């Protein structure tokens, strides 16, 4: 019998079991206990194909784990990859020989590459670059060096470091960002991505692995890259060294294309009206595996490298999101993760030839919690000329004639998408008697380039129309009280919440904005570089000619119109001087508006730690219940100080 990784959640589940009596609805602790055992990093096969490595924060700390390809209980490889606040550990990769596992580790813009030996447990710091960010890296085929992108001199360059002695060599010196290096199969050449100053055009370059003059392989244009190269990704070299595969927006959808490394025209791999991601060459180079996203449902497909009709290898049953596909070294199997709106992601394995998949981990907590989790309904509604797709969550039991309050829940980005994934905060509010709608408003990704760009220069207006159209959809439901509507979201969802209360005064009866920004002029001068690039792309670079666009989309300048009680949430710790929510709160106070300002310690902008998330859920419920259920929780409605 295959044993699962259910023990990973034992620490969390034990606290739930200790409760003397379960509440009639699922609690904040319970919805937060549903967490993926696999984490968000790409699973990695060991070179001999016997195990699959993945990163996990469950089971205590953050470490690398491995599970046998034939099943069995996962074992920890590298324990506790750093316990310092804000430290991140990412990009774990086996060396080609399996002698080392490399990973990047650091905090606050200071990242280094480390290597760990599975044989004897040695953990060695490979680079010592100081205040340098590292955003990508790849092993050389012989395992004697690692190419990486680091910003030691103010913009990302390509570097290499020898293994295990740590000798570092800078390979490129262009002032533009040069990122995401990949070795050719013979190890003589490194391909990498060079971004233009706008992060819109991408050149795939080739350079000798020992350094020298770069050569243009192929160029892709008009694909804004919010992740400084991460959206475009690694240039993926075919196993025979003749082709490079890359993402492109040139068709109006994000599809994969291949181009000859020696020079020549690019061609699409499997053209379709859907966004594609996570493509990988098979080890023999004859096939390509990739993911296709249709309205939030993501499946796993394979296609012949020479072209042809793709084959759906794994399709979620009902709703679900396949992610992180990885070929086995012999090319006979593909590992992947699969999650859904009712279950956290777990690791699975499927034969490349097809057949039933096998589950390797199990993140389901004890106590039959999953039985109470609500599956959403996918709906659509019209907003002007746009069809808006959305997820509708409603409590499992609604009494005849009962009319419930409802929430609009807005995603971040704005170029992002709600998909078939588990939403802990949404589940919490549904369990507390709220109907919740998650709309993919204009500006969302996943619905084509035209839809994604439809809110450019129009934040908080056209996309707010889509939010209000969603609210009108809710009002037509017999079980919704149309006079008890709230709105919430984090990041751009928080910004949209602020826009809703300022640009549609009185439309919503309560609002909770997480890490929201209300003044794009101020945002432009305060925020980190990638956010500035986003505004440059969406609004145009800030100048006398574009200032009116920034001001029109800034709800800060319309605070005098606000009628809706609002709660402002913000994390403090890494960015204690950020004015994101505080400036808006101060202006609300100056206008005698009803609001509550709540901060949470030891976070960045966002509230991510479990104890703070739990408290935040309860604080939000306290606020929404007060204004949407007419309950008196014993708190004042107006507050200018931070709590907890």
Backbone torsions as a table, in degrees:
resi	resn	phi	psi	omega
1	UNK	NA	137.7	178.3
2	UNK	-77.2	127.4	176.5
3	UNK	-92.2	145.3	-175.6
4	UNK	-107.0	173.3	-178.1
5	UNK	-91.0	31.8	-178.0
6	UNK	-61.2	-26.9	-179.5
7	UNK	-66.5	-15.5	179.2
8	UNK	-59.4	-28.6	-176.9
9	UNK	-99.4	12.1	-175.7
10	UNK	-62.2	-38.6	-178.8
11	UNK	-61.2	-43.7	179.3
12	UNK	-73.1	-41.9	-176.0
13	UNK	-66.3	-32.3	-178.5
14	UNK	-63.2	-35.1	179.0
15	UNK	-68.1	-29.9	178.5
16	UNK	-74.1	-39.3	-179.5
17	UNK	-64.5	-26.1	-177.7
18	UNK	-75.0	-12.3	-179.8
19	UNK	-66.4	133.5	-175.0
20	UNK	-63.8	-32.8	-176.7
21	UNK	-154.0	126.2	-179.2
22	UNK	-66.3	145.6	177.9
23	UNK	-75.5	162.2	-178.7
24	UNK	-65.5	-19.1	176.9
25	UNK	-125.8	163.8	-179.6
26	UNK	-68.7	134.9	-173.8
27	UNK	-88.1	173.2	175.9
28	UNK	-60.9	-42.4	178.1
29	UNK	-58.8	-40.8	-176.1
30	UNK	-70.5	-44.5	179.6
31	UNK	-66.5	-31.1	178.5
32	UNK	-77.4	-18.2	178.7
33	UNK	-74.0	-15.2	177.7
34	UNK	-84.4	92.8	-176.3
35	UNK	-133.6	146.7	-178.0
36	UNK	-68.5	133.7	173.7
37	UNK	-76.5	-12.0	-170.7
38	UNK	-99.3	-21.2	-179.0
39	UNK	74.9	-176.3	-173.4
40	UNK	-100.0	-5.1	-178.0
41	UNK	-80.5	158.2	178.7
42	UNK	-64.6	122.7	172.8
43	UNK	-60.5	148.4	-176.6
44	UNK	-126.7	127.9	173.4
45	UNK	-75.3	141.9	168.4
46	UNK	-68.1	150.0	-176.3
47	UNK	-57.2	-27.5	178.9
48	UNK	-86.8	-1.3	175.9
49	UNK	76.6	10.5	-175.8
50	UNK	-85.4	-28.7	-176.3
51	UNK	-136.9	163.9	175.7
52	UNK	-124.5	125.8	-177.6
53	UNK	-95.7	142.3	175.3
54	UNK	-149.5	158.8	179.2
55	UNK	-97.2	140.4	-179.7
56	UNK	-147.3	141.8	174.9
57	UNK	-99.2	0.2	179.4
58	UNK	-84.9	163.1	-179.0
59	UNK	79.8	7.6	178.5
60	UNK	100.4	119.1	178.4
61	UNK	74.3	-166.0	178.7
62	UNK	-128.4	121.1	-177.1
63	UNK	-150.2	178.7	176.0
64	UNK	-100.4	134.2	-178.9
65	UNK	-122.6	162.5	176.2
66	UNK	-139.3	145.7	175.6
67	UNK	-129.0	143.2	-179.9
68	UNK	-65.0	143.3	180.0
69	UNK	-64.9	-19.7	177.5
70	UNK	-97.6	5.4	-179.7
71	UNK	106.0	-176.5	-178.5
72	UNK	117.7	175.8	-177.8
73	UNK	-84.3	133.5	179.9
74	UNK	-62.3	148.7	176.5
75	UNK	-122.8	147.9	178.6
76	UNK	-80.3	132.2	176.6
77	UNK	-93.6	-69.9	-178.9
78	UNK	-104.1	113.3	-177.3
79	UNK	-79.5	140.6	167.7
80	UNK	45.7	76.1	179.5
81	UNK	-74.5	60.6	177.4
82	UNK	96.8	130.4	179.2
83	UNK	-120.7	9.6	179.6
84	UNK	-75.8	135.8	178.7
85	UNK	-54.4	139.5	177.9
86	UNK	71.1	2.2	177.4
87	UNK	-76.2	135.7	178.3
88	UNK	-116.9	146.6	177.4
89	UNK	-131.8	124.7	-169.5
90	UNK	-155.7	174.0	-179.9
91	UNK	58.1	42.5	177.2
92	UNK	-65.0	132.9	-176.0
93	UNK	-144.9	130.4	171.0
94	UNK	-68.5	143.0	168.0
95	UNK	-70.2	157.3	-177.4
96	UNK	-57.1	-28.6	180.0
97	UNK	-91.0	-10.2	-176.5
98	UNK	81.7	3.9	-177.6
99	UNK	-70.8	-31.0	-176.7
100	UNK	-134.6	157.5	164.6
101	UNK	-118.1	121.8	178.3
102	UNK	-97.2	145.9	173.5
103	UNK	-152.9	155.3	176.9
104	UNK	-99.3	140.9	-177.5
105	UNK	-145.8	139.2	177.9
106	UNK	170.6	-175.2	179.2
107	UNK	-154.0	155.4	172.2
108	UNK	48.5	47.1	175.3
109	UNK	78.3	13.1	177.2
110	UNK	-123.5	98.8	-175.3
111	UNK	-118.2	141.5	175.4
112	UNK	-131.1	158.9	175.4
113	UNK	-97.4	131.7	177.8
114	UNK	-118.4	156.1	172.3
115	UNK	-129.9	142.4	-178.5
116	UNK	-127.1	138.5	-177.7
117	UNK	-96.3	117.3	175.2
118	UNK	-65.1	-20.5	-176.6
119	UNK	-77.4	-48.6	-174.2
120	UNK	-125.1	2.4	174.8
121	UNK	80.1	8.5	177.1
122	UNK	-65.2	136.5	178.9
123	UNK	-123.7	106.2	-171.9
124	UNK	-113.8	134.0	171.8
125	UNK	-79.6	119.9	-172.7
126	UNK	-89.3	-41.3	-179.6
127	UNK	-112.0	156.2	176.7
128	UNK	-141.1	72.2	-172.7
129	UNK	-97.2	-5.1	179.5
130	UNK	76.1	-137.9	-175.5
131	UNK	-76.4	74.0	-176.7
132	UNK	-132.4	135.1	172.8
133	UNK	-91.7	141.9	174.8
134	UNK	-123.4	119.7	-174.4
135	UNK	-111.2	-2.4	-179.0
136	UNK	-167.2	152.2	177.7
137	UNK	-162.7	157.8	-179.7
138	UNK	-149.4	142.6	175.6
139	UNK	-76.4	145.3	167.6
140	UNK	-72.1	150.6	-177.4
141	UNK	-57.5	-29.2	-179.9
142	UNK	-88.5	-2.5	178.1
143	UNK	74.8	11.5	-176.4
144	UNK	-96.9	-5.5	178.8
145	UNK	-155.8	163.8	176.7
146	UNK	-130.1	127.5	172.7
147	UNK	-91.0	140.9	-179.5
148	UNK	-149.8	164.3	176.5
149	UNK	-109.6	124.1	-180.0
150	UNK	-136.8	152.5	-174.1
151	UNK	-109.9	38.5	-175.7
152	UNK	-57.4	-33.4	-176.4
153	UNK	-108.6	29.4	170.1
154	UNK	99.2	-19.5	171.6
155	UNK	-145.0	157.8	-174.7
156	UNK	-69.8	131.7	173.3
157	UNK	-122.7	164.9	174.8
158	UNK	-92.2	132.0	-180.0
159	UNK	-128.1	166.6	167.7
160	UNK	-135.8	151.4	177.9
161	UNK	-132.1	133.6	-179.8
162	UNK	-76.8	145.1	179.5
163	UNK	-115.7	126.5	7.6
164	UNK	-104.6	9.8	-171.5
165	UNK	-79.3	-14.4	173.2
166	UNK	81.7	14.7	178.0
167	UNK	-70.5	124.1	-174.0
168	UNK	-104.8	137.1	177.9
169	UNK	-129.2	129.9	175.2
170	UNK	-86.0	127.0	-173.8
171	UNK	-102.7	-27.3	-179.4
172	UNK	-132.1	156.2	-175.9
173	UNK	-138.0	13.6	-179.6
174	UNK	-66.2	147.0	179.6
175	UNK	-72.0	-16.4	176.7
176	UNK	-79.8	161.9	179.3
177	UNK	-69.3	127.5	176.3
178	UNK	-123.8	116.2	-165.2
179	UNK	-143.0	171.1	171.1
180	UNK	53.6	67.5	179.6
181	UNK	-78.7	146.6	175.2
182	UNK	-137.7	136.6	177.9
183	UNK	-82.4	149.1	167.4
184	UNK	-72.2	158.5	-177.3
185	UNK	-58.8	-28.9	179.1
186	UNK	-86.3	-4.0	176.5
187	UNK	78.0	2.2	-175.7
188	UNK	-86.4	-20.1	-173.6
189	UNK	-129.3	145.8	172.1
190	UNK	-116.5	126.4	171.6
191	UNK	-98.2	141.7	-179.3
192	UNK	-149.5	172.4	-176.9
193	UNK	-109.3	130.4	175.6
194	UNK	-113.5	119.7	-179.1
195	UNK	-91.5	148.4	170.3
196	UNK	-76.4	175.6	-174.7
197	UNK	-65.3	-19.9	-179.6
198	UNK	-90.9	-8.3	-173.2
199	UNK	62.2	37.3	-177.9
200	UNK	-114.8	-40.2	179.8
201	UNK	-104.1	144.4	-177.9
202	UNK	-127.1	126.9	171.1
203	UNK	-105.7	127.3	171.4
204	UNK	-89.8	119.3	-174.8
205	UNK	-111.8	155.2	174.2
206	UNK	-123.5	137.7	-178.8
207	UNK	-142.0	145.4	174.2
208	UNK	-57.2	142.2	-177.0
209	UNK	-61.9	-20.6	178.2
210	UNK	-92.2	-2.3	-178.8
211	UNK	106.9	162.2	-179.1
212	UNK	144.4	-159.3	-177.4
213	UNK	-86.5	131.4	179.2
214	UNK	-76.2	150.3	178.9
215	UNK	-124.3	135.1	177.1
216	UNK	-71.6	126.0	176.4
217	UNK	-94.3	-51.4	177.6
218	UNK	-159.5	161.3	-176.0
219	UNK	-127.2	137.9	173.9
220	UNK	-123.0	136.8	-174.5
221	UNK	-123.1	160.6	170.8
222	UNK	59.5	51.3	178.3
223	UNK	-138.5	90.2	-176.8
224	UNK	-63.0	134.5	-171.9
225	UNK	-120.8	86.9	-177.8
226	UNK	-59.6	-24.9	-177.0
227	UNK	-93.6	20.1	178.6
228	UNK	53.5	43.0	-179.7
229	UNK	110.9	-19.0	-176.0
230	UNK	-68.8	-34.5	179.9
231	UNK	-67.8	-41.4	178.1
232	UNK	-70.7	-44.1	174.3
233	UNK	87.3	-174.0	-180.0
234	UNK	-69.8	141.4	165.6
235	UNK	-73.3	119.8	-172.0
236	UNK	-99.2	114.5	-175.6
237	UNK	-86.2	134.9	178.9
238	UNK	-66.6	153.5	-178.8
239	UNK	-58.3	-24.9	177.4
240	UNK	-88.7	-1.5	176.2
241	UNK	77.3	9.7	-174.8
242	UNK	-96.2	-25.1	-171.7
243	UNK	-126.3	154.4	171.6
244	UNK	-126.1	135.9	-179.4
245	UNK	-109.8	141.8	-176.8
246	UNK	-154.0	161.7	176.7
247	UNK	-86.6	148.4	179.2
248	UNK	-149.9	148.3	177.4
249	UNK	-102.9	9.9	-168.8
250	UNK	-64.6	-22.9	-179.5
251	UNK	-88.8	-4.4	-172.1
252	UNK	96.5	-8.7	173.3
253	UNK	-131.4	154.2	177.3
254	UNK	-81.1	102.9	178.8
255	UNK	-121.5	166.5	177.1
256	UNK	-93.6	142.7	177.7
257	UNK	-129.3	156.3	174.3
258	UNK	-126.2	146.5	177.9
259	UNK	-136.4	146.3	176.6
260	UNK	-69.0	133.4	-178.8
261	UNK	-66.4	-29.2	179.4
262	UNK	-73.2	-12.0	-179.1
263	UNK	118.6	143.8	-179.9
264	UNK	140.6	179.3	-174.3
265	UNK	-77.5	148.4	176.7
266	UNK	-87.4	154.9	175.9
267	UNK	-135.9	152.2	178.4
268	UNK	-73.8	149.4	179.0
269	UNK	-79.6	-54.0	-178.2
270	UNK	-149.1	76.9	-172.7
271	UNK	-61.0	135.1	178.8
272	UNK	-162.1	160.6	177.8
273	UNK	-86.9	64.6	179.1
274	UNK	-159.8	150.8	176.3
275	UNK	-79.9	136.9	-179.5
276	UNK	-114.2	152.0	-179.8
277	UNK	-154.3	168.3	170.1
278	UNK	56.1	36.6	178.5
279	UNK	-69.8	145.2	178.9
280	UNK	-143.2	135.6	171.4
281	UNK	-70.2	143.5	169.5
282	UNK	-69.8	156.1	-178.2
283	UNK	-56.8	-30.5	178.4
284	UNK	-89.1	-2.6	176.7
285	UNK	77.7	4.4	-176.4
286	UNK	-87.8	-19.0	-176.7
287	UNK	-133.9	161.2	176.1
288	UNK	-131.1	130.4	173.2
289	UNK	-102.1	141.9	178.9
290	UNK	-155.8	169.8	178.6
291	UNK	-109.2	142.6	176.9
292	UNK	-124.5	131.4	-175.3
293	UNK	-109.9	119.8	175.5
294	UNK	-126.1	108.3	178.4
295	UNK	52.0	43.3	174.1
296	UNK	89.3	-12.8	175.3
297	UNK	-95.4	127.6	-173.9
298	UNK	-121.3	125.0	-179.8
299	UNK	-115.3	168.5	-179.8
300	UNK	-104.9	128.6	-177.8
301	UNK	-129.3	156.6	170.7
302	UNK	-128.3	151.4	178.8
303	UNK	-147.1	149.1	176.7
304	UNK	-62.7	137.2	-178.7
305	UNK	-59.8	-29.0	179.3
306	UNK	-79.2	-7.4	-178.8
307	UNK	110.7	167.0	-179.8
308	UNK	137.7	-168.0	-178.4
309	UNK	-84.8	124.7	178.8
310	UNK	-66.4	155.8	176.7
311	UNK	-118.7	129.7	176.5
312	UNK	-77.5	114.9	-177.2
313	UNK	-89.6	-41.3	178.2
314	UNK	-135.9	119.1	176.1
315	UNK	-118.2	123.4	178.9
316	UNK	-57.9	142.7	176.1
317	UNK	-80.1	115.9	-177.0
318	UNK	78.3	-93.3	179.8
319	UNK	-130.9	146.6	179.3
320	UNK	170.3	166.3	-179.6
321	UNK	-132.0	111.8	171.7
322	UNK	-81.7	139.2	-179.5
323	UNK	-147.2	166.3	169.3
324	UNK	54.8	52.0	178.4
325	UNK	-70.1	143.0	179.4
326	UNK	-145.2	121.1	177.5
327	UNK	-69.1	143.0	170.0
328	UNK	-69.7	155.8	-177.9
329	UNK	-56.7	-30.4	179.3
330	UNK	-90.5	-1.1	175.3
331	UNK	77.1	9.3	-177.0
332	UNK	-91.6	-16.3	-175.4
333	UNK	-138.8	158.8	175.6
334	UNK	-130.8	125.2	172.4
335	UNK	-89.7	149.4	179.2
336	UNK	-160.1	167.7	172.8
337	UNK	-109.2	152.5	179.6
338	UNK	-142.0	125.0	174.6
339	UNK	-130.9	172.3	-179.3
340	UNK	-149.4	175.7	177.4
341	UNK	-63.6	-13.8	-179.0
342	UNK	-115.7	-3.9	-180.0
343	UNK	-141.6	142.8	174.0
344	UNK	-71.2	161.1	-175.2
345	UNK	-70.6	140.8	174.4
346	UNK	-129.8	168.0	-176.7
347	UNK	-92.5	133.0	-179.4
348	UNK	-130.2	166.8	179.3
349	UNK	-138.3	136.9	178.4
350	UNK	-138.1	145.8	175.8
351	UNK	-68.6	139.1	-179.8
352	UNK	-63.4	-22.4	178.6
353	UNK	-83.7	-8.1	-179.8
354	UNK	108.6	175.7	-179.7
355	UNK	120.1	177.7	-177.9
356	UNK	-69.3	138.0	177.7
357	UNK	-77.0	162.3	177.8
358	UNK	-121.9	132.1	-179.4
359	UNK	-86.4	130.8	-177.3
360	UNK	-105.6	-25.1	177.1
361	UNK	-130.6	161.9	-179.9
362	UNK	-139.6	109.5	-177.6
363	UNK	-91.9	1.0	-174.6
364	UNK	-67.5	123.4	178.4
365	UNK	-74.8	167.2	179.5
366	UNK	-77.3	-179.8	175.1
367	UNK	82.7	12.4	178.3
368	UNK	56.2	31.8	-178.8
369	UNK	-62.4	-39.6	-174.4
370	UNK	-59.9	-27.8	-179.8
371	UNK	-63.0	-25.5	-179.3
372	UNK	-92.9	-6.7	-179.0
373	UNK	-74.4	137.7	-173.1
374	UNK	-94.7	130.7	174.1
375	UNK	-86.2	134.2	-180.0
376	UNK	-80.4	163.5	171.7
377	UNK	-104.3	133.8	175.3
378	UNK	-84.6	125.1	-179.1
379	UNK	-130.1	172.4	173.2
380	UNK	-144.2	155.3	178.0
381	UNK	-149.1	165.0	-176.9
382	UNK	-96.8	137.6	173.3
383	UNK	-134.3	99.3	-173.4
384	UNK	61.2	-125.9	179.9
385	UNK	-89.8	0.8	-175.0
386	UNK	-102.1	139.9	167.0
387	UNK	-92.2	123.5	-178.1
388	UNK	-105.7	123.7	176.7
389	UNK	-93.5	145.7	-173.8
390	UNK	-153.5	164.3	174.1
391	UNK	-109.7	127.6	179.8
392	UNK	-110.2	118.0	176.4
393	UNK	-108.6	136.0	174.9
394	UNK	-142.0	151.1	179.7
395	UNK	-55.1	148.4	-177.1
396	UNK	-64.2	-31.7	-178.6
397	UNK	-123.4	121.9	175.5
398	UNK	-127.4	123.9	-177.6
399	UNK	-67.8	150.8	177.5
400	UNK	-56.1	129.2	179.3
401	UNK	80.7	-3.9	-179.1
402	UNK	-73.5	137.5	177.7
403	UNK	-122.9	116.9	-170.7
404	UNK	-99.4	153.9	170.9
405	UNK	-69.4	158.4	-176.7
406	UNK	-135.7	153.4	179.8
407	UNK	-124.3	139.6	165.7
408	UNK	-94.2	124.1	-176.8
409	UNK	-114.3	116.6	-169.6
410	UNK	-107.8	135.8	-178.4
411	UNK	-80.7	166.8	177.7
412	UNK	-80.7	-170.5	178.2
413	UNK	126.1	-100.7	6.9
414	UNK	-73.4	-12.9	-179.6
415	UNK	-83.5	83.3	178.0
416	UNK	-152.9	-171.0	-174.7
417	UNK	-158.5	137.3	164.3
418	UNK	-73.0	135.1	179.8
419	UNK	-134.7	-171.2	-174.2
420	UNK	-79.7	61.4	-179.3
421	UNK	-123.0	164.4	-178.9
422	UNK	-74.6	133.4	-179.0
423	UNK	-121.7	98.1	-174.2
424	UNK	-62.3	-44.5	-177.1
425	UNK	-64.7	-40.3	178.6
426	UNK	-63.7	-46.2	179.5
427	UNK	-59.7	-37.6	179.4
428	UNK	-60.8	-47.4	-177.5
429	UNK	-71.1	-32.9	175.5
430	UNK	-63.7	-41.1	178.8
431	UNK	-64.8	-24.1	-179.7
432	UNK	-92.6	11.3	173.1
433	UNK	93.8	25.8	177.8
434	UNK	-111.4	141.5	166.5
435	UNK	-86.5	135.7	-175.8
436	UNK	-129.7	132.3	178.0
437	UNK	-116.6	129.1	179.3
438	UNK	-113.7	96.6	-177.0
439	UNK	-92.1	142.2	169.4
440	UNK	-93.4	84.3	-174.9
441	UNK	-72.0	167.0	179.3
442	UNK	-55.3	142.3	-171.6
443	UNK	100.9	-16.1	178.3
444	UNK	-70.6	151.3	172.1
445	UNK	-83.8	170.9	175.8
446	UNK	92.8	-5.1	-177.5
447	UNK	-126.4	21.9	177.0
448	UNK	98.2	157.8	-175.1
449	UNK	-61.7	-41.8	-176.9
450	UNK	-62.4	-42.0	179.4
451	UNK	-68.5	-39.1	-179.0
452	UNK	-63.6	-35.8	-177.7
453	UNK	-91.9	1.7	-172.7
454	UNK	-69.0	-16.7	178.6
455	UNK	-105.7	8.8	176.6
456	UNK	-58.5	134.8	-179.6
457	UNK	64.2	18.1	-173.7
458	UNK	-145.0	26.0	-179.2
459	UNK	-58.3	138.4	175.7
460	UNK	80.0	8.4	-179.4
461	UNK	-128.6	-77.5	178.3
462	UNK	-60.7	-43.0	179.2
463	UNK	-69.7	-29.1	173.1
464	UNK	-66.0	-34.8	174.4
465	UNK	-58.0	-38.2	178.6
466	UNK	-67.6	-36.7	176.2
467	UNK	-63.5	-46.8	-179.1
468	UNK	-65.8	-35.5	176.2
469	UNK	-63.7	-34.9	174.7
470	UNK	-65.7	-39.2	176.8
471	UNK	-63.5	-38.9	178.2
472	UNK	-66.1	-35.2	174.7
473	UNK	-60.1	-44.8	179.4
474	UNK	-61.9	-40.3	-177.8
475	UNK	-62.2	-24.4	-179.0
476	UNK	-82.9	-7.6	179.1
477	UNK	-81.5	134.5	-173.8
478	UNK	-64.5	-24.4	-175.7
479	UNK	-97.8	8.8	179.3
480	UNK	-109.2	134.7	173.0
481	UNK	-87.3	103.4	-175.7
482	UNK	-66.6	-8.4	177.6
483	UNK	-99.7	9.2	179.1
484	UNK	-133.7	72.3	-177.9
485	UNK	-115.3	135.2	175.6
486	UNK	-121.8	167.6	177.8
487	UNK	-139.6	142.6	179.4
488	UNK	-154.8	169.7	178.8
489	UNK	163.2	167.5	-178.9
490	UNK	-124.3	149.5	-177.5
491	UNK	64.5	-121.7	177.8
492	UNK	-63.3	-27.6	173.7
493	UNK	-61.9	-36.4	173.9
494	UNK	-69.5	-38.9	177.3
495	UNK	-63.5	-42.5	178.3
496	UNK	-64.0	-36.0	177.2
497	UNK	-61.2	-42.6	177.4
498	UNK	-66.3	-38.4	177.1
499	UNK	-63.9	-39.1	-177.9
500	UNK	-62.7	-41.4	-177.0
501	UNK	-76.8	-23.4	-179.1
502	UNK	-91.7	-39.1	-175.3
503	UNK	-95.1	-13.0	174.9
504	UNK	-131.2	65.0	-172.2
505	UNK	-58.1	128.7	176.6
506	UNK	80.8	-4.3	-177.1
507	UNK	-66.7	-42.9	177.5
508	UNK	-101.1	150.8	-177.3
509	UNK	-94.2	-11.7	175.8
510	UNK	-161.2	151.5	-177.9
511	UNK	-146.5	141.8	174.0
512	UNK	-131.5	116.1	-176.7
513	UNK	-107.6	119.7	177.4
514	UNK	-97.0	121.2	177.4
515	UNK	49.9	42.9	-178.4
516	UNK	-88.9	150.8	177.3
517	UNK	-119.7	136.0	-175.9
518	UNK	-114.2	-5.9	-177.1
519	UNK	-131.0	102.7	-176.3
520	UNK	-72.8	-23.0	174.0
521	UNK	-66.2	-44.7	178.1
522	UNK	-68.9	-40.0	178.5
523	UNK	-55.7	-41.9	-176.6
524	UNK	-61.4	-35.4	-176.8
525	UNK	-90.8	-18.8	-176.1
526	UNK	-98.1	-35.0	-164.5
527	UNK	-83.0	167.2	-178.3
528	UNK	-68.0	166.7	-167.3
529	UNK	-57.8	-42.5	-175.6
530	UNK	-66.0	-31.2	177.4
531	UNK	-69.5	-35.3	176.2
532	UNK	-64.2	-42.2	177.8
533	UNK	-61.9	-37.1	177.6
534	UNK	-62.0	-46.8	179.5
535	UNK	-66.3	-37.8	176.0
536	UNK	-56.3	-41.5	-178.3
537	UNK	-74.5	-44.5	-173.2
538	UNK	-77.9	-39.0	-175.6
539	UNK	-107.9	-23.7	-167.4
540	UNK	99.7	148.0	178.9
541	UNK	-53.9	138.9	-177.3
542	UNK	-63.4	124.1	179.9
543	UNK	-158.5	177.7	177.3
544	UNK	-59.4	-31.7	-177.5
545	UNK	-75.3	-27.1	-176.3
546	UNK	-108.7	-4.8	-175.7
547	UNK	-57.0	-35.9	-179.3
548	UNK	-63.4	-33.4	178.1
549	UNK	-65.9	-46.1	179.2
550	UNK	-60.8	-44.3	-176.7
551	UNK	-68.6	-40.8	-179.0
552	UNK	-61.8	-33.9	-177.6
553	UNK	-90.0	3.9	-176.8
554	UNK	-100.2	108.1	-179.6
555	UNK	-65.7	-16.7	179.5
556	UNK	-54.8	-36.3	-176.0
557	UNK	-81.3	-1.3	178.1
558	UNK	-121.1	20.6	-177.9
559	UNK	-59.6	-30.2	178.8
560	UNK	-59.5	-20.0	-179.3
561	UNK	-88.3	-9.7	-172.9
562	UNK	-64.0	132.5	175.3
563	UNK	-121.4	-19.5	-173.8
564	UNK	-83.3	130.4	171.5
565	UNK	-60.0	134.3	-174.6
566	UNK	-134.0	142.7	174.0
567	UNK	-112.4	131.4	-178.8
568	UNK	-109.9	123.7	-178.2
569	UNK	-113.3	139.5	-179.7
570	UNK	-157.2	140.4	173.8
571	UNK	-85.6	146.7	176.3
572	UNK	-127.1	155.0	179.9
573	UNK	140.7	-75.4	-178.2
574	UNK	-71.7	-36.5	-179.6
575	UNK	-123.9	66.8	-172.8
576	UNK	-66.0	-21.3	-176.8
577	UNK	-98.2	5.5	179.4
578	UNK	-62.8	137.6	-178.9
579	UNK	-98.6	11.7	-172.5
580	UNK	-48.2	-63.1	-178.5
581	UNK	-92.7	-29.9	-174.6
582	UNK	-64.3	-40.7	-179.6
583	UNK	-63.0	-41.7	178.7
584	UNK	-65.2	-40.7	179.1
585	UNK	-62.9	-43.0	-179.9
586	UNK	-61.8	-38.5	-179.8
587	UNK	-72.7	-34.5	173.5
588	UNK	-60.9	-42.7	178.6
589	UNK	-63.3	-41.3	-179.0
590	UNK	-62.3	-29.3	-179.9
591	UNK	-96.5	8.2	179.3
592	UNK	59.4	40.8	178.6
593	UNK	-89.7	159.1	-179.8
594	UNK	-86.6	117.9	-177.9
595	UNK	-157.4	166.7	171.9
596	UNK	-136.4	132.5	-179.7
597	UNK	-111.1	119.7	-173.0
598	UNK	-128.9	125.8	177.6
599	UNK	-117.9	159.9	-177.7
600	UNK	-132.3	129.0	-172.6
601	UNK	-76.6	161.5	173.3
602	UNK	59.0	39.5	175.6
603	UNK	-125.9	177.7	167.5
604	UNK	-95.2	-127.2	173.5
605	UNK	-72.0	-35.5	-169.7
606	UNK	-101.1	157.7	-178.9
607	UNK	-98.7	107.1	-172.4
608	UNK	-116.3	-26.4	-176.5
609	UNK	-72.7	148.6	-175.5
610	UNK	-60.5	-46.6	-179.5
611	UNK	-60.9	-41.8	179.8
612	UNK	-70.6	-37.5	177.5
613	UNK	-62.2	-43.6	178.8
614	UNK	-58.1	-47.3	-179.1
615	UNK	-65.9	-37.3	178.8
616	UNK	-62.8	-43.5	177.5
617	UNK	-56.9	-44.7	-178.8
618	UNK	-67.2	-39.2	178.1
619	UNK	-64.2	-42.0	178.5
620	UNK	-63.8	-43.3	178.9
621	UNK	-61.1	-43.8	177.2
622	UNK	-54.2	-45.0	-177.1
623	UNK	-70.7	-49.3	-178.7
624	UNK	-64.5	-40.2	178.8
625	UNK	-60.6	-37.0	-178.5
626	UNK	-61.5	-42.7	-172.5
627	UNK	-101.4	-18.8	-179.0
628	UNK	-109.2	-15.1	176.2
629	UNK	-121.3	4.3	178.7
630	UNK	57.3	34.8	177.6
631	UNK	-94.8	152.1	179.2
632	UNK	-109.5	96.6	-176.2
633	UNK	-81.5	-0.2	177.8
634	UNK	90.3	16.0	177.3
635	UNK	-115.0	155.1	175.0
636	UNK	-76.2	151.4	-178.9
637	UNK	-82.4	-21.0	-178.1
638	UNK	-116.3	127.5	178.8
639	UNK	-149.6	141.5	179.1
640	UNK	-115.6	-12.6	179.8
641	UNK	-94.0	166.2	177.5
642	UNK	-90.8	148.7	176.7
643	UNK	-103.5	166.6	174.1
644	UNK	39.3	NA	NA
